[in-house]
Amino acid sequence: MKPNVVFWYEFASTYSYLSVMRIDAEAQRAGVAVEWRPFLLGPIFKENGWTTSPFNLYPAKGRYMVRDIVRIAAARGLSFRMPETFPANGLKAARLAIAAQRFAATESFTRAVFEAQFALGRDISSDEVLSECLTNAGLDPVPMWAASSEEAVKTTLKRNTDAAQALGIFGAPSFTTEDKEFFWGDDRLEQAIGWALDAPQRGSAVG
């Protein structure tokens, strides 16, 4: 069985865009399995007394974030464009991503949404935009919208968010391993993969 990394991402997260576009290639290269886990940062921010993204609360940090991602995206050959509305409401996108699991299409739908938002600057709270993303991921929008409204899907998203909070996750992207080691940020992706790969050696050392 391959080592496993859980990929925690929020659709409104700019830095999640960078990880979404490369995590599969990095994991495949290393021989690590990835479990894609959408969750919501809103409830976590609320617990900290925040009403919006910290990049909005601290304008200098927000300006730095945009410039930082512009540099990283250019180096990776990615387009980047901040949408007019930030952070976007990613609730519907997250529910659709969970519903897409039954068609093994969570990854492709997630990539389509992040490309629409941060490569094209589109509003992912729009049903029209999300329907286009579903189509681009090879999914039929009509049954997918119906599936995203099921209580089981809503419950799964809440459980994901609760689980993220229980693990101490405070931002996205984040990565956890089977031994619940936690890594935050796109720049920690390789470290998370390496930690997952080294788990058998650590277990032998402890034993």
C-alpha positions as CSV (number, residue, x, y, z in Angstrom):
1,M,0.0,0.0,0.0
2,K,1.3,3.5,-0.9
3,P,2.0,6.1,1.8
4,N,-0.9,8.5,2.0
5,V,-1.1,12.3,2.2
6,V,-4.4,14.1,2.9
7,F,-4.7,17.3,0.9
8,W,-6.8,19.9,2.7
9,Y,-7.9,22.8,0.5
10,E,-10.4,25.7,0.5
11,F,-11.7,26.9,-2.8
12,A,-11.2,30.6,-1.8
13,S,-7.5,30.0,-1.0
14,T,-5.0,31.5,-3.4
15,Y,-2.1,29.4,-2.3
16,S,-4.3,26.2,-2.6
17,Y,-4.4,27.0,-6.4
18,L,-0.6,26.5,-6.5
19,S,-0.8,23.1,-4.8
20,V,-3.9,22.0,-6.8
21,M,-2.0,22.4,-10.0
22,R,1.0,20.3,-9.0
23,I,0.2,17.9,-6.2
24,D,-0.7,14.9,-8.4
25,A,2.5,15.1,-10.4
26,E,4.6,15.5,-7.2
27,A,2.9,12.6,-5.5
28,Q,3.0,10.3,-8.5
29,R,6.7,11.0,-8.8
30,A,7.3,10.0,-5.2
31,G,4.9,7.1,-5.2
32,V,2.5,8.6,-2.6
33,A,-1.3,8.5,-2.7
34,V,-3.3,11.7,-2.3
35,E,-6.7,12.1,-0.6
36,W,-8.3,15.3,-1.7
37,R,-10.3,16.9,1.2
38,P,-12.2,20.1,0.6
39,F,-13.1,22.0,3.7
40,L,-14.3,25.5,4.8
41,L,-12.0,28.1,6.4
42,G,-14.9,30.4,7.3
43,P,-15.8,28.6,10.6
44,I,-12.1,28.4,11.5
45,F,-11.6,32.1,10.9
46,K,-14.7,32.8,12.9
47,E,-13.3,31.1,15.9
48,N,-10.3,33.4,15.7
49,G,-12.6,36.5,15.5
50,W,-12.0,37.1,11.8
51,T,-14.8,38.0,9.5
52,T,-12.8,37.7,6.2
53,S,-9.4,36.5,4.9
54,P,-6.4,37.7,6.8
55,F,-5.1,39.0,3.5
56,N,-8.0,41.4,3.6
57,L,-7.6,42.2,7.3
58,Y,-4.0,43.1,6.8
59,P,-3.7,45.0,3.4
60,A,0.1,44.9,3.3
61,K,0.0,41.1,3.7
62,G,-2.6,40.9,0.9
63,R,-0.5,42.9,-1.5
64,Y,2.5,40.7,-0.7
65,M,0.4,37.6,-1.3
66,V,-0.6,38.7,-4.7
67,R,2.9,39.6,-5.7
68,D,4.3,36.3,-4.3
69,I,1.8,34.2,-6.2
70,V,2.5,36.2,-9.4
71,R,6.2,35.2,-9.1
72,I,5.6,31.6,-8.2
73,A,2.9,31.1,-10.9
74,A,5.2,32.6,-13.5
75,A,8.0,30.4,-12.5
76,R,5.7,27.3,-12.9
77,G,4.2,28.4,-16.2
78,L,0.8,29.1,-14.6
79,S,-1.5,32.1,-15.3
80,F,-2.7,34.1,-12.3
81,R,-5.4,36.7,-12.0
82,M,-7.0,37.8,-8.8
83,P,-10.8,37.8,-9.1
84,E,-12.7,41.0,-8.3
85,T,-14.4,39.3,-5.3
86,F,-12.0,37.9,-2.8
87,P,-12.4,35.7,-0.9
88,A,-15.2,34.0,-2.9
89,N,-17.9,32.0,-1.3
90,G,-16.6,28.4,-2.0
91,L,-19.5,26.6,-0.3
92,K,-21.2,25.4,-3.5
93,A,-17.9,24.4,-5.1
94,A,-16.9,22.4,-2.0
95,R,-20.2,20.5,-2.0
96,L,-19.9,19.8,-5.7
97,A,-16.3,18.5,-5.3
98,I,-17.6,16.1,-2.6
99,A,-20.4,15.0,-4.8
100,A,-17.9,14.4,-7.7
101,Q,-16.2,11.8,-5.6
102,R,-18.7,9.2,-6.7
103,F,-17.6,9.7,-10.3
104,A,-13.9,9.8,-9.4
105,A,-13.9,13.4,-10.7
106,T,-13.1,15.5,-7.5
107,E,-9.6,16.2,-8.8
108,S,-10.6,17.3,-12.3
109,F,-13.5,19.4,-11.1
110,T,-11.3,21.0,-8.4
111,R,-8.7,22.0,-11.0
112,A,-11.3,23.4,-13.3
113,V,-12.7,25.6,-10.5
114,F,-9.2,26.9,-9.4
115,E,-8.3,27.6,-13.0
116,A,-11.6,29.5,-13.5
117,Q,-11.0,31.6,-10.3
118,F,-7.3,32.3,-10.3
119,A,-6.2,31.9,-13.9
120,L,-9.2,33.6,-15.4
121,G,-10.4,35.8,-12.5
122,R,-13.9,34.4,-12.5
123,D,-16.4,34.4,-9.6
124,I,-16.8,30.8,-8.4
125,S,-19.8,31.6,-6.3
126,S,-21.7,31.8,-9.6
127,D,-23.8,28.8,-10.6
128,E,-23.0,29.5,-14.2
129,V,-19.3,29.4,-13.7
130,L,-19.5,26.2,-11.6
131,S,-21.7,24.6,-14.2
132,E,-19.0,25.3,-16.8
133,C,-16.4,23.8,-14.5
134,L,-18.5,20.7,-14.1
135,T,-18.7,20.4,-17.9
136,N,-15.0,20.9,-18.3
137,A,-14.5,18.1,-15.8
138,G,-16.6,15.8,-17.9
139,L,-19.6,15.9,-15.5
140,D,-23.3,16.5,-16.3
141,P,-24.2,19.7,-14.3
142,V,-27.9,18.8,-13.8
143,P,-27.4,15.6,-11.7
144,M,-24.3,17.1,-10.0
145,W,-26.3,20.1,-8.7
146,A,-28.9,17.7,-7.4
147,A,-26.3,15.5,-5.7
148,S,-24.6,18.5,-4.1
149,S,-27.8,19.3,-2.2
150,E,-28.0,15.9,-0.6
151,E,-27.7,15.8,3.2
152,A,-24.9,13.2,2.9
153,V,-22.8,15.7,0.9
154,K,-23.5,18.6,3.3
155,T,-22.7,16.3,6.3
156,T,-19.4,15.2,4.7
157,L,-18.3,18.8,4.2
158,K,-19.1,19.7,7.8
159,R,-17.2,16.6,9.0
160,N,-14.2,17.6,6.8
161,T,-14.2,21.1,8.4
162,D,-14.7,19.7,11.9
163,A,-11.8,17.2,11.3
164,A,-9.6,20.0,10.0
165,Q,-10.2,22.0,13.2
166,A,-9.5,19.0,15.4
167,L,-6.2,18.5,13.6
168,G,-5.3,22.1,14.3
169,I,-5.5,23.2,10.7
170,F,-5.8,27.0,10.5
171,G,-5.1,27.7,6.8
172,A,-5.0,26.2,3.3
173,P,-3.4,24.4,1.7
174,S,-2.5,22.0,4.4
175,F,-1.3,18.4,4.3
176,T,-1.5,15.6,6.9
177,T,0.0,12.2,7.0
178,E,-1.2,8.9,8.4
179,D,0.5,9.6,11.7
180,K,-1.3,13.0,11.8
181,E,1.7,15.1,11.1
182,F,0.6,18.5,9.9
183,F,2.1,20.8,7.2
184,W,0.8,24.2,6.1
185,G,1.4,25.9,2.8
186,D,2.2,25.1,-0.7
187,D,5.9,25.3,0.1
188,R,5.6,22.4,2.5
189,L,4.2,20.0,0.0
190,E,7.5,18.2,-0.7
191,Q,8.2,18.0,3.1
192,A,4.8,16.4,3.7
193,I,5.4,13.9,0.9
194,G,8.8,13.1,2.3
195,W,7.4,12.6,5.8
196,A,4.9,10.2,4.5
197,L,7.6,8.2,2.7
198,D,9.8,8.0,5.8
199,A,7.0,6.7,8.0
200,P,8.2,3.0,7.8
201,Q,11.7,4.0,8.9
202,R,10.4,6.1,11.8
203,G,8.3,3.1,12.9
204,S,11.2,0.8,12.8
205,A,13.3,3.2,14.8
206,V,10.6,3.5,17.5
207,G,10.2,-0.3,17.5
